[in-house]
Amino acid sequence: MYQIRKTYIKPDMKISDLVFENPYLMIMLEHFNVPLLFKDKNVSDFCRDENLDIGIFVLIANLYNGFQPSEVVILPSDKLPVLISFLQNSHSYYLKEKIPEIKNILDRILELNDTPEVRSAKLFFSEYEKEVEQHLYYEEKTAFPYFASLLHNNADIREKKFSARIYRRHHSDIETKVTDLKKLFAGYIPLKSNRYLKRNLLFNLLELESDLNIHSILEEYVLIPSVTNVEKYK
């Protein structure tokens, strides 16, 4: 996975060209739960055919292309379920695909390089996995159900001792430790053999780090401000 140049995505651009330029967009499309079948469509046509909100799609696609919003984005309340679904799908990607893949690579590295440094790195990642699980469990069981109740005007919403402000206080940075592990293996942990495993590990850590960073930006710059705006009228 790599990105040579950055293109600011617009609705009239051909989606296959954008994906080939930045393969990370395939991960984004999976988070939207749409097929990787583009034909000759531009972004606008693809969003129409897949019943995607083009504004949200372009916003997130540009995050994957390296363009971070300069200010908060307030989505209308009827658009928030799309964003929440995207974030929930990303949770599944972290827990069921990417983290297990990294653990398997670390296990193989340890088999071939049973050193204190590698054992410590594996323990570090195992502890990190628990931290991510706790973070995502909190979102799935507390934050997202609250947001859904808010959007559906549930009568008991005022009885819930929760708010976007509380969520922001508990919202932690979960990509920093991935960055730390990446730096450790890239610069400080020597391996006796199998450069393929080290390269594969670094590629996977970069992929996880990048997606977690986008996940955090969406929550900080879009989800929390948008939910806060909805709360004003409840």
N, C-alpha and C positions, 0 to 999 in steps of 0.2 A: 504494500500500500504506500503510495507516495503522491505528492502533488507538486508539479513543476511550476505552475503559474496559477495566479488567482484571477478568476473571472467573476465579475459581479453579475449574478444571474438575473435575467429579465424574462417575462412571459413568452416572448417570441423566439427564444433560443431553443435549438434542438436538444432534447434531453439526452439522447445517446451521446452526442458530442461532449456534453457536460460531464457525464458519468465516466467516459473514457479519459477525460482530462483529469478528473478527480475521483478515483474509485471509492473513496470514503462515502460518496453519495449513495452507493449501494446499501450501506448500513442504514443511512437515513431512510431510504425507501422501505427497507424491512421494518423499521420502527413505525412507518406509516401503514404497514401491513398491506402493501400493494405489490404486484408481481414485477419482476425485472424483465419486462417485455415492452420495449419502447417503440418499435416499428420506426416510422419516420416522423413521430409527433414532436411538436414543440411543447414547452412547459405548460402553456395554456391548454392545449388540446389534451395532454396527458392528465392534467388535474380535472378537467371536465369529465373525461371518460372514466376516471377512477373515483369520481365524486369527492375530490379533495378541495379544501378551501385554498385558493391560489395565493391569497395574501400570507397565510400561515406557512404554506409550502415554500414560497420564495424567501420568506424571513429565515426559516430554518435552513434551507439549502445554502443561503449566503453565509450563515454561521459555519457550515461545513466547508465553505470556500474561504474562510478566514476573515469575514467581515462582521465584526462585533457591533451591536447597536450602540450608538453614542449616548442614548438616553433610554429611559424605560418605555415599554410598549404596552399600551392599555388595549386589550382585546375586548370586544363586546361579549357579554355573558354567554350568548349562544355559540360563540366560537371556542370557549374554554374547554368543552368536552373533547374537542379534537386535540388540543394541546395535552390534556391530561392523558388521553389514550396513547399519544405518542410517547410520553414519559413512562407510562406503565409498560409499554412494549420494550422500551430501552432497559427497564429493570430485568425483564426476562432474558434479554441478550447478555447482560452482565452476569447474572447468576447461573444461567443454564448453559451458556456458551463460552464467553470469553474468559471468565475466572477459572472454570474447570480446565480450559485449554492451557492456560498459563500454569496451573498447578501440575498438569501432566508433563509439561516441558521441564519444570523445575524438578520433578521426580526423576526424569530421565537424566538430567544434568547431574543430580546427586548420585545416581547409580555410577556414573562415569567419573565423577569428581567429588568423592566423599571427603570434603575438607570442612574445617570449622566455618569458613566464610560462606560456603554454599549452604551448610546446615542452618546458619543464622539467617541467611536470606530466605530460605524456605519457611522457617518459623515466622519471620517477619511478614511474609505474604499470607500465611495461615491466619495470623492475628488480624491482618488487614481484611481478609475475607469476612471474618466475624463482624468487624466494624461496618463493612458495607451491608451485610445482611441486616444488622440492627437499624442502620440508616434507612434502608429501603422498606423494611418492615414497618417502621414508624410512618413512612409516607403512605404505604398501602393500607394500613389498618387505622390510622388516625387522620392524617392530613387529607388524603384524597376522598375518603368517605364524607368528611366535613364539607369539602368543596362541592361534592355532588349534592349534598343536602341543601347547601346554600343556593345552588343553581336551580334546584327543583322546588324552592320555597317551602321546604318542610316546616310544619307548624312548630316543631320542637327545636328549631335552629337556635333560638335565644337561650335554650337551656344547655346547649353544648358549651363547655368551658374551654373553648378553642377559638382561634382567630388566625388570620394571616400574620399578624404581629407575633403571636406565639410561635407560629411555624418558622418565621424568619429567625427568631432567637435560637431555635433548635436546629436550624439548617446548617449542617457542617460541611466543610470542604473534604471531599472523599477522594480527590485525585492526587493530593500532595504526596501520599505515600507511594503511589505508583511511580511518580516522578523520581522519588528517592531511590526506589529499587532499580529503575532504569539507569540512573546515574551510577549506582553501585556496580552493576554488571558491566556497564560501558567503560568505566574508568578505574575500578579498583579490585574486581574479583577475577583473577586469572583462571582459565580452564585449560586442562592438559590436552584435551582433544575435542573434536567435533565442533568446529566453528559454525556448522549449520544450526545446531541447537541454540547457540548463543544468539545468532542472527534471528532465528525464529522467535526466541524469547523477546528480544528487543523490539521486533516488529509488532508482536502482540501487545507488549506493554505500551508502545506508542499508540496503537489503535485504541486500547482501553483508555489511556490518558486523554486522548483527543476527544473521545465520545463523552467521557465523564465531564470534561471541561464544558462542552456544549450543553450537556444536561444541566449543569450548575448555572450557566448563563441564562438558559431558558427559565429556570425557576426564579432567579434573582431579578432579571430584567423584564420578564413577561408574566409569569404565573402569579407571583406574589403581588406585584402592583395591580394586576387585573382583578384578583380576588379581593384585594383591599378596596378597590373601586366598587365592586359589587356590594361589599359589606356596608358601604355608606348608605345604601338605599334599603337595607333590611331592618 
